[in-house]
């Protein structure tokens, strides 16, 4: 089993991103359309303040992606807008590698904070555990934001500092397979 | 003194929106660029799920605007993204009239909730009082989101129900001057 590889997405990854969303078991066509539009914006205008995409590969196959970037109107605050992996790729550190690379870039570019918006529902439990294991704390709940019975959870992590000692980075994500 | 007039913005209002932001005392050129881009999107693709703009007029002069719309990825949740009036227009009910019209449209289109994102700082105190007077409750704080010492406050109001009896609509905003 090879380490995950993470690199900035290219135009050639566009169809792969849609495929990953549609096969994720978590998202549907309207989500795929939304992400595709964001990807289109990022290709058309690859400026520092636009969305950024990362593609994640396992065993030569694109199996996940992340979308992150600076939050508009805020100073030094970055958002992780999407992290998604294929079901068959889960448990191999790909989501963690994508998250780690987004945090690395945001920190390197002087970011102060990273926020993550996610759902309170059961299918997102693994994602929430990942965020919590990487130093993100849940700082807000917006009741029924996504839908009835589906709250918005907002996670926050300071950048420029190591995550708390109680939540170390998973060692196997630090291997040479994670490109920067 | 005439009642404020509120109507959907047209392409002819684009320069006025920028002027209002730049003279608001609250926002700067980067905010104006951001709003202008949103306005461009809404003109290019005036679909139900895109940003919507309202222009507010006092005594024949465009003196405020609002930007609102459905929150992407949520079901029945609307956001009020911008409400801005010129300093000389304040205290005449224009901000309230813009807010009221956004709530009216969102409710008429079946919205469940409206969220407002705003700053914790002193210059936004009047805006926060307006939101609180119209049934919006502060449900979340994201510390230092906008900048050091500048938190994000998130306000929420259920739609499809009248605001609480303790915060009635201001009667003078219900006059015939508020167009729909």
Contacts between the chains, C-beta under 8 A, distances in Angstrom:
chain1	res1	chain2	res2	distance
A	30	B	73	7.8
A	31	B	73	6.6
A	34	B	72	5.7
A	34	B	73	6.4
A	71	B	145	7.6
A	72	B	34	5.7
A	73	B	30	7.8
A	73	B	31	6.6
A	73	B	34	6.4
A	73	B	146	7.0
A	74	B	145	5.8
A	74	B	146	5.0
A	74	B	147	7.0
A	74	B	152	7.9
A	75	B	146	6.7
A	75	B	147	4.4
A	76	B	147	7.4
A	77	B	145	5.7
A	77	B	146	7.4
A	112	B	144	7.2
A	112	B	148	7.6
A	113	B	144	6.6
A	113	B	145	7.0
A	115	B	142	6.8
A	115	B	145	7.2
A	139	B	140	7.7
A	139	B	141	7.7
A	139	B	142	6.0
A	139	B	143	6.9
A	140	B	139	7.7
A	140	B	140	3.4
A	140	B	141	6.9
A	140	B	142	5.9
A	140	B	154	6.8
A	141	B	139	7.7
A	141	B	140	6.8
A	142	B	115	6.8
A	142	B	139	6.0
A	142	B	140	5.9
A	142	B	154	6.3
A	142	B	156	6.4
A	143	B	139	7.0
A	143	B	156	7.4
A	144	B	112	7.1
A	144	B	113	6.6
A	145	B	71	7.6
A	145	B	74	5.8
A	145	B	77	5.7
A	145	B	113	7.0
A	145	B	115	7.2
A	146	B	73	7.0
A	146	B	74	5.0
A	146	B	75	6.7
A	146	B	77	7.4
A	147	B	74	7.0
A	147	B	75	4.4
A	147	B	76	7.4
A	148	B	112	7.6
A	152	B	74	7.9
A	154	B	140	6.7
A	154	B	142	6.3
A	156	B	142	6.4
A	156	B	143	7.4
